[in-house]
Amino acid sequence: MTNVFFITHPEVVVDPRIPVPQWKLSPRGLARVHRMLEQDWVAEIGYIVTSEERKAMDTAKLLAGHLALSCVIHAALGENDRAATGYLPREEFEATADLFFKHPDRSVRGWEPAGDAQARIVGAIDDILEAAPPVNVAVVAHGGVGALLLCRLKGVPISRAED
């Protein structure tokens, strides 16, 4: 049986001048990835699929290097599309994210609706499992879509409680 390890990238360097999908891992984020690589379960991974966003790709590349594997990029693993607002200061981002989860069937401030992002991430996981060899799979993506996937897997309504 194939196990799927859903890995969210750790902390990033927040830079309002750079588009969010291009943010890189922070020194703390890099240290956390290196600590993850020390975990016993990591050796069980035989296939790695990543979002095309830099922070996820950086995480996946470190994992792949550690395991002497390559990475497959799957665009549908991206975080919920927030390009309409781009960078938001922390307090404003948190308030908008609250609305994103609270109203999953509509766009909040031009963001991709949570329901659409959930369908996308669930579809991506289905695609990955269909294409993957019969080994354990690491999916490297993002916390927001990870929370949406978790809601679907648990059979609960979309909620920020899973974020």
N, C-alpha and C positions, 0 to 999 in steps of 0.2 A: 504494500500500500504506500502510495506517495503521501508524504507529509508536506504541508506548505508552511513555511516560516514567513510571516508578513512582517517586514522590518521597516520601521519608519526612520527617516533620517533624523539625526540629533540636531542640536543647536547650530544656527547659522550666523553669519555676519550680516546683520541688517544694515543695508545701505540704500537709503531712499533714492539715490541717483541711478541705481541699477534695477532693471526689471526683476521682480520677485523670482521668476523661474531661473534666473542666472545667479542667485545668491549662492555663495560657497559655504562650506562648513567652517565653523569657528574653531579656534584652538580647543575649546572645551568639547565641541562636537567631535573633532578628530580624536581626542583622547577617549571619548566614550566609544567610538567605533573600535579603537584598538583594544579597549577592555572587552567589548563584545567578542572580538576575535579569539579571546582566551577561553570562551565558554565551550564546554564539551559538545554541545549540540551543533556547533558550527561545522565540525568535521563531518557531520551527516549530510551536508548539502552537496548536491551534485549538479545543480542547474540554477542559474541566476538570471532573473529578469528584472529590469529596472525602468522606472520612469525616465523620460528624457530630460527632466529638470536637473540642473547641475548638482544640487545638494544630494539628490538621490543617486545620481550617477557617481559622484565622488564616493559615497558610501559603498555602492555596489563594486566599484573598481578596487577599493581597499579589500573588500571581502573576496573578490575574484582573485586578486593577487595573492592573498593569503592561502587560497585553496588551489591555485594554479588552474583556474577556470576562466572562461570568457563570460561576458555579459550579453544578454539579448535586450534590446531596447523595445519597449512597448509603450507607444504614445498615450494610450488610453489609461495608463497608470498615473497620469498627472494629477496634481492637486486640483481642487475645485477652481474653475477659472474665475480669477478675480481681476482680470486685466482692466476691467471698466474703472476700477478705483486705483489699481496699482498699490503702491505702499500707502498704508494708513498708520498714523501714530497708534501706539499700543491700545490706549483706551478706546479710540474710535474703531480700531480693528476688532476688539473684543465685543463691542456693542453690535457691530455689523455681523460678526460670526454668530452671536446669539440669535439674531433675526434670521440668518441663513438656516440654522437648525430648526428654529421655531416655525418657519413658513416654508417647508420643503418643496411646495408646488409652485412657488413663484420666485422670480429673480429679485434679489435684494440689492439695490444700488447697482444693478447691471451684472451682478455675479451670476454665474451658472446656478440654476436652482439645485438645491440639495437632492431632490428626487432624480433629476437628470444625472447628476454626478454619481449618485448611488447606482443607477442603472449602468452607467459607463464602467465603474470599477468592478461591479459584479460580472459584466460581460467580459471585461479584460481578464479576470481570473478564470472564467470559463474557457476563454481562448487559450490562455497559457496552459491550463491543464490538458487541453486537447492536443497541444503541440509539444508539450514537454516529454522528454524521455521518462522511463519508469524509475525515476530517482527522486529524492527529496528536493524540493524547489524552494529557493529564497526569492521572495518578491520584495523589492526595495521601492518604497513609495513614500506616502505622506500621511500625516496624522488626520487631517480632515476627511480624506476619502477612506482612510483606515477605519475611522469611526462610523462612517456610512456603511462600509462593508460589515463591520461588527454588528450594527443594528440589523442588517439583513440576515446574517448568520444566526443571530439570537432570536429572530422573528419578532422584534420589537419595533415600534414606530421610530422614525428618525428623531434623534434627541441628542443634545449636546452632552447629556450625561455619559455617553460613551466616548466622548472626545478626550 
